[in-house]
Amino acid sequence: MKTIERIFNASTGETTDIERDMTAEEIAEVERAQAQAAERAIKAAEAATQKQALLNKLGITEEEAKLLLS
């Protein structure tokens, strides 16, 4: 995997981009972050499914539920 490092020189205002191979540690961190994001997406989808199932069971819409809880 490749990464791009951006270096900004405040005295000259120049920005330099350097492309390099990622270290094993950086690759592992990216993979961990991707796995965590996938897990959060799965949990969010499950929660939305459960929420909709409850609304269907009660026979009300999401807007009606919000009114009841306000």
N, C-alpha and C positions, 0 to 999 in steps of 0.2 A: 504494500500500500504506500501511497505517496501522500505527503502533506506539503503545504506551502506556508512558510514562515514569512511574515511581513515585518520588516525592520524600518522604523521611522527615525530619521535623523532630524532632531528638533532644530539644530543650528542651521542646516541647509534647507530644511523642508522637503528633503528627498525621501521617497518611499522605495524600498527595494524588496522584491519578492524572491524568495529562494525556495525552490522545490527540492525536496529530499525524501529518502525512504524513511518510513516510520520505524521506530524502534519496536521491539517485541512488547515492551511495556505499554507503549502508546496504542498498539494494535489491540492488546488485551483490554485497555480502557475503552476503546471505541466499541469493541464487541460487547463489553459489559453494559455500556450505555444503550446500545441497540437492543439488548435482551431486556433491560429494564423498561425501555419505551414500549416494546412489544407486550410485556406483561401488563403495563398500565393500560394499554389499548384493549387488551382482552378483558381486564377487570371492568373498564368503563362500558364495554359492550355488554358484559354480563349484568351489570347494574342497570343499564338501560332496558334490557330485556325483562329483568325482574320488575322494574318500575312499571313497564307497560303491561305486564301480566297482572299486576295488582290493580292498575287502573281498569283493565278489562274486567277483572273479577268484580270490582265495585260498580262497573257500568258508568264510569264518569270519564271526562276528558282531563287532560293535564291542566287546562285553564280552570276547570271546575274544582280540581284538587287544590290549586293555588288559592282560589277564593275561600275554600273551607279552612285552609291553614292561615289565612291572613287575619 
